[in-house]
Amino acid sequence: MSSTGTTDHEASGPRGARHERDAADRLLRAATRSGAHLIAEAASLVQGWAVLADPIAGAVYSTPAAAAADGVHAAAAPREHPHCTQRPAAGAVLVLAAAPTVPPGHACHVATTTAALLEVRGQRAAELRGEQMRLHTTLIRLLLAGHTAAVTETLGGNRLTHVTVYRLSGVDLPTAHEVLWRAVRPSLAPYADAVTLMGRRDGELVVAELHHGRDDGRILRLVSRLSERHHLLAGLAGPLPLAEMPTAHSDAAAARHSATPDRRVVPADAVGASRLTPLLPTAPYTRWAESVLRPLSPAHQHLLLVWLRTGSKPRAAAALGVSAGTVRTRIRDLTRLLGANLEDATVRAHLLLALRAPAPAPAPAPGDDDSDSDSDNTRSRSGSSPPDPPVLPDPPDPARLESLPDGLLDTEAVRTWAVGLVGGLEPHLRIALACWLRHHARTAPAAAELHVHRTTLAGWLTQCAERLARNLADATVRAEIHLALKATRTGPDDPAALPRRGGRTYRRL
C-alpha cells in the first residue's frame, strides 16, 4: 500500500476524525482569547503560516509576522498563489500556507473552521459596535466642547497631549465607517501611546487620533486607502495640542473642501499652500500683514481663514460648528473692524495673502544688546544722569486691504510667476475668468454680465482649468489666480471688451 493511500485512509478513518476534532477544539480555545491567538493556532496546525488580510488595513493578524506581505499579496491575486488556501472571513480574507507534509484535506478543514470562528467573533463585535460607536461620538463631542481632561481621564492615557483630526464625506459613508472601524480596531485603551476615536456627526465621519505629539502615519494610510476604495473626500489637520481640538476640527473641514478625486486627502497646511508668498519680499510683506491684522484677535483670524479657504459662509459655518447666521454676523462685525468691503474679490485675495504671511521675527530684548549695556555702564560710572526716554511716535494707521504696498507684487519674480500661470489664456477666456472671479465663482451673475449663456461660460471655465492646470473649485486657488490676472493686466478685463460676432457669440482673436 502506498504512503499516500495510507494517509488518505487514516484521514477518513476514526483516527483522522479524532485528529480533526482535536484541531477544532484547539482553534475554539484560541478564538476565546483573541483573533491573533486564533490565527497563530491555525498556522501551527498547518505547520506553515496564516494571515488575515483586510483590503484596507492590510495584514490584520499574521503568524509569523514576516508572512504578512505574502498573505496580502495572495489575497489580492489568488490565482498567482495556488498553493495557499483562502477563505472569506468577517469582511477580510484568511490565507493559509500549509507545509508540504500536511494533507490538503486537513488544511481545508483548518481554514474552514478558522474562518467560521472569525465570523462568530465578527458577529459578536458587530453586536457591540453600535454602543462603542456612540461612545466614541460622545467623546469626540466632549473634546470639541473643551473637556479634554475628562476625555483623557476616561481613556487612561496621561501622555495623550496632541490630536490629529480627519473629516471625511461621501455617499458610501456608513459602509466606510464600518470598514475603517474594522481596520483600525479602535480601543479606549492606548495602543502604542495612541487612541483613535471615530464617529459620524452631521453627515460626515470624524476620526480623531490622540497621541503624544508624534503621528506615525498609520491612520493616514488607512484613511487614504479607504478614501480611494469608497470614493470619499477627506481633510486632515494636526498634530495640534489637545486643547486646540476645535481648531483642528474646523481646519480639517476647510481642507476637505479642497479635496478632489485626484487628491482625495488634503492636509490643512497644504490648503492654499501658495506659490506666490515665497516670492514676496519678506520684510515689507510681514510689516504690511502685521499692520492689516492688528485689529484682529487670533479667533477672528481663524474665522476669516476658514471662511476664505472654504469659499462660502455656509461651508465655513459647517466647518466651525456654528450656524450660517452666526458666521454672517461675525463677518459683518469684522468688516467694520477692518474698514474694508470683504465682499470684494480683491480685498478677499489680499486678506488671504495677509493671513498667510510669515510671523514677524521677535524683537531683541533690551538687555541683549552689548553696546547698550556698555554705554549704560559708562554713564553710570561717569555719574551723569540718564537722558530722558525718547518720545515714541504715534503708531501708524493700519494698512488698507484695498491696495498692496508698492514693490510687493510688482517684482520680476512675481511677474514671471503670474505670466507663467495666466499668460497663455486667450482674451475671451481671460475676460470670462476675471468676471467669474469678481462674482466669487458664481456662474449665473457672471454670465449675465458677460451676456453669454451659463453653459457657454461653464465651458470656458472648463477650458481655463485645463489650460491653467488648477482646481478652480478651490477658493485659495481662485484667490491666487485673481492676483495673477491683476499682475499681468495690460488693460481692463472688461466684459464689454469680450470679442464678439453678433448676438451672444464671440470670435477668436
Secondary structure, 3 states (H helix, E strand, C coil): CCHHHHHHHHHHCHHHHHHHHHHHHHHHHHHCCCHHHHHHHHHHHCCCEEEEEECCCEEEEEECHHHHHHHHHHHHCHHHCCCCEEEEECCEEEEEECCCCCCHHHHHHHHHHHHHHHHHHHHHHHHHHHHHHHHHHHHHHHHHCCCHHHHHHHHCCCCCCEEEEEEEECCCHHHHHHHHHHHHCCCCCCCCCCEEEEEEECCEEEEEEEECCCCCCHHHHHHHHHHHHHCCEEEEEEEEEHHHHHHHHHHHHHHHCCCECCECEEEHHHCCCCCCHHHCCHHHHHHHHHHHCCCCCHHHHHHHHHHHHHCCHHHHHHHHCCCHHHHHHHHHHHHHHHCCCCCCHHHHHHHHHHHCCCCCCCCCCHHHCHHHHHHHHHHHHHCCCCCCCCCCCCCCCCCCCCCCCCCCCCCHHHHHHHHHHHCCCCHHHHHHHHHHHHCCCCHHHHHHHHCCCHHHHHHHHHHHHHHHCCCCCCHHHHHHHHHHHHHCCCCCCCHHHCCCCCCCCCCCC
